[in-house]
Amino acid sequence: MSIQVRLKNLVIGYHGRPVLKKEISLAISKGEFWGIVGPNGAGKTTLIKTILGIVLPVGGTVGKSDGITFGYVPQRGSLDDIFPLTALDVVLMGRYAKIGPLRWIGKSDGDLALHYLERVGIAHLAKKPFRSLSGGQKQRTLIARGLAAEPDILILDEPTDGMDLAGESGIMNLISGLHRESGITILMITHILNLVANFAERLMLIHGDQDLFETGLTAELMDNHRLKDIYKLDVDVHTLHGQKFIFVHTHNEVGRDKNRPS
């Protein structure tokens, strides 16, 4: 597989101050599905913004193959609902990454935007105000916007944040289908360990407070001892019907354990 992004001795942070002192070196190859996990404030979004070029590295380099393009899917709360935009308008915003901000949107761009709304299953909502959509519909719209850039790499920041079980399942099946059918490279930030355990093939574990950064196959990194060290919780990883489940033990006042999924 061809390497699309190579991080070499990268130090991430802001204004010359590291968020994570540990140097990051890794290669992201075409068609891989990476999960990026760690506690809140660990440095996950900073890493992604550094790869995108939004934030400059404190040290090291971010190398990208010639002509590589990114589609970025932010958390749905990042787009202000006060703007009177339709779902189609939001998706068309993604075309500017491809054609440039000073060019007119043409019919071919509109057709492509409609195509991606259809691909994510909500073409019938194209003329609906974005602010009137449900949480899951907004997230599908933002995914369509990311795809409208016709990217080589699709980056998603907490794509299921705040969703119920049905919404979470629908979005993850959509992302998994896009990856499987098109071979697009996926980088997905999430704090939900069960998602990366069952969808991402490769994993970045990041924790700024512990100066920790590890990468590898998800199946190898998702073990009890490593997760206990990172999250400082009593964690168990179990497999049931081919699916991995991460449980956190909580201790009540009489010393008995209760399990809850992470």
Secondary structure as UniProt FT lines:
FT   STRAND          3..14
FT   TURN            15..16
FT   STRAND          17..29
FT   TURN            30..31
FT   STRAND          33..37
FT   TURN            40..41
FT   HELIX           44..52
FT   STRAND          59..64
FT   TURN            66..67
FT   STRAND          70..73
FT   HELIX           76..78
FT   TURN            81..82
FT   HELIX           87..93
FT   TURN            94..95
FT   HELIX           96..99
FT   TURN            101..102
FT   HELIX           107..119
FT   TURN            120..121
FT   HELIX           123..125
FT   TURN            126..127
FT   HELIX           130..132
FT   HELIX           135..148
FT   STRAND          153..157
FT   TURN            159..162
FT   HELIX           165..182
FT   STRAND          185..189
FT   HELIX           193..199
FT   STRAND          202..207
FT   HELIX           208..210
FT   STRAND          212..217
FT   HELIX           218..221
FT   HELIX           224..231
FT   STRAND          235..240
FT   TURN            241..242
FT   STRAND          243..251
FT   TURN            253..254
FT   STRAND          257..261
//
